[in-house]
Amino acid sequence: MRAAGLLLCVAFSAGCGRSPLSVPDAGQDAGEPCPFASVGRACGIEPLLDPAELCLSPRRDPEAEWLAIEAGGTFLADQQLYERAHRELADIRARWDAGVFVRARPPFASGLIVQGGDPNALVADPSFNCFLRTYRGRATAVPSSFLPWTEVEFEGVLDVRMLIPEVERISRVATYTNSLLGDGPDICFSVDDAGVATWIFDDAGGDCPSGCTEHHYTGFSSSPGGTLSHLGTSPEGMPRPAWFSNARACTDDL
């Protein structure tokens, strides 16, 4: 069961206006080619990967893209894992009906929340602007006399948790994922060292989104060559089968 996260957008936006930051180059400029000529090392940021790789995202199947990130434990989806996830997810849904049409549910939205400070001063900082351009981000100020904050959204599908230390080095204020509240149906995709993949679909219900009380799991495996096998189902109240335990790397969030 996924624990409830803190959604600062909900907690602090009531009664507060939201306005796009006015700095002209705060993020990607419309029509500018990807990658930008003035990003990464050229403007003072040591990027987590070559900015050109960020141009791969968003891909045409964001769901498979996120599943590949989870399976690989990477900042950006590995292309081969993405293609495998895209192909096998479509194949499973084409061949089976029950329980396989739930959607993958990341534990957070696609952005970050930078809490406190002066949002307009933050985005005017050349280092922060370099960060936005490097990772194809856009910032929005949420003015508040109680707790001002800045929301940063990214064009691609990324594990934005890996960007928190990068932002905090620049901003010197607390940074969080834009977390989603509660629990819900989800998909687990993991690949072992032998290249065998396990798929688990969690058709969850009950007290969602605060924390689902019922979980009906449907499992599949696939060989490195892509041959799919139906592992079975695990209804609520039944002992979890071995195929569920074997995918512990990603079932912890189900």
C-alpha angles and dihedrals in degrees: 000000000000113000119236112269130214111259103196091182088066098036098054109021098076108114093001123112120229120217131177112247111258100220102120097223099039096137132334117357114224111260096010111134121250123270101036119230093229103051139104116006091003091067099031106274123118098215124218088233139358106296089228089068090060088065088072089071138112092040122192092264108048091175092060089042093058092045089054090052091052093046094048098037089227137141092234126024116269107239096230093047090047093051091048093048091047093049098044096043090054091046094051092049092048094052104036133044113187118085099344101101097074112114130239109259119203114209091239141026122258097272149060133241117220106198125211133352125081108311094201092049089049096056091043089060106105091221093054091046088051088052091052093049094045094053097033093247135157126204130214124192120223105195116207134157087216103047121348116202142174125228117209119196124189128214095221134056104262140158091248092187087081090060096057095088089047093055095043091054088058103034102034087212132102117282127194140179114259089249127204118232121244134335138305146155112317146167128237120204121178135164123205128215091269092056095252111142128211121204121194122182115199110204092191128184144155118070098016132184096020091053125321116243097193127054125181110186127200118189137201136172131204131199122229086261092056101255108153126215128186108232096190139250135288114203123201113284096025124111112266112256125234093258089061093051092046090062094053092133090075105016090073087082096048 
